[in-house]
Amino acid sequence: MKSFLYSPWLMVFVCAALSTVADTLGTVWWEQKKMWVLVAVIGIAPFVFLSFGYVGSHFGLAKASSLTNTLVVIGPIVVGIFFRGELRQLSALELAGMALAVTGIVLLTAFNTHEAA
């Protein structure tokens, strides 16, 4: 039995979470120019790419990119809408595009025909 800590599916979410944190901190840095925020972004960035590499080695580049990069988009959307109050700035078409991104994740995960290596 494989440990859940080495699960490619767990790493998909770790990669997306790390990237969401980096994206959010990057935005905060450009708004506030606090040095600790910049240091945090630089510190987190390598782990985003290393976790993506782990996922890619198990799912292949195309599927890994689809899974992680779509989740990487969804994470900051959630942060922007719920924690930064940006919902009023989005048009109906933009919200529809975001819904399509979520639909893509559902299709990629719910209809998985191959087990990750």
C-alpha positions in Angstrom: 0.0 0.0 0.0 1.4 3.4 -1.0 1.6 6.2 1.5 -0.8 9.0 0.9 2.0 11.5 1.4 3.5 10.3 -1.9 0.2 10.3 -3.7 0.3 12.1 -7.1 -3.2 13.3 -6.4 -2.2 14.9 -3.1 0.7 16.6 -4.9 -1.7 18.0 -7.5 -3.4 19.9 -4.6 -0.1 20.7 -2.9 1.2 22.3 -6.1 -2.0 24.2 -6.7 -2.0 25.4 -3.0 1.6 26.5 -3.1 1.0 28.4 -6.4 -2.1 30.1 -5.0 -0.1 31.3 -2.0 2.7 32.5 -4.3 0.2 34.3 -6.6 -1.6 35.9 -3.7 1.7 37.0 -2.1 2.9 38.3 -5.4 -0.1 40.5 -5.7 0.3 41.7 -2.1 3.9 42.5 -2.8 3.1 44.7 -5.8 0.4 46.5 -3.7 2.4 47.0 -0.5 6.1 46.5 -1.5 6.9 44.8 1.9 10.3 42.9 1.7 9.1 39.9 3.7 6.4 39.2 1.1 8.9 39.2 -1.7 11.2 36.9 0.3 8.3 34.6 0.9 7.4 34.5 -2.8 11.0 33.7 -3.7 11.1 31.0 -1.1 7.9 29.3 -2.2 8.5 29.4 -5.9 10.9 26.5 -6.2 8.5 24.2 -4.3 5.8 25.1 -6.8 7.9 23.9 -9.7 9.3 20.8 -7.9 5.8 19.7 -6.9 4.7 20.2 -10.5 7.6 18.0 -11.6 6.5 15.2 -9.3 3.0 15.4 -10.7 4.2 15.5 -14.3 6.4 12.4 -13.7 3.3 10.4 -12.6 0.6 11.7 -15.0 2.5 12.9 -17.9 3.0 16.6 -18.9 -0.3 17.2 -20.6 -2.5 15.9 -17.9 -0.4 17.2 -15.1 -0.5 20.6 -16.7 -4.2 20.5 -17.2 -4.8 19.4 -13.6 -2.4 21.7 -11.7 -2.7 24.8 -13.9 -6.4 24.8 -13.9 -6.4 24.4 -10.1 -3.8 27.1 -10.0 -6.3 29.4 -11.7 -9.2 28.3 -9.5 -7.2 28.9 -6.2 -6.6 32.6 -6.8 -10.1 33.0 -8.1 -11.5 31.8 -4.8 -9.0 34.0 -2.9 -9.9 37.0 -5.0 -13.7 36.5 -4.8 -14.0 35.5 -1.1 -11.1 37.1 0.6 -10.4 40.2 -1.4 -14.0 41.1 -2.4 -13.4 41.1 -6.1 -16.7 39.5 -7.3 -18.2 42.9 -8.3 -15.4 43.5 -10.7 -16.2 40.4 -12.8 -18.5 40.3 -15.8 -20.9 37.5 -16.5 -18.6 36.2 -19.3 -15.6 36.2 -17.0 -17.6 34.2 -14.4 -18.7 31.8 -17.1 -15.1 31.2 -18.1 -14.3 30.5 -14.5 -17.1 28.0 -14.3 -15.7 26.3 -17.4 -12.3 25.9 -15.7 -14.0 24.2 -12.8 -15.9 22.0 -15.3 -12.6 21.0 -16.9 -11.2 19.9 -13.5 -14.3 17.8 -12.9 -14.0 16.1 -16.3 -10.3 15.4 -15.9 -10.7 13.8 -12.5 -14.1 12.2 -12.6 -13.4 10.4 -15.9 -9.8 9.3 -15.2 -9.2 6.1 -17.3 -5.6 5.5 -16.1 -4.2 5.2 -12.6 -1.2 7.4 -11.9 2.1 5.6 -11.7 
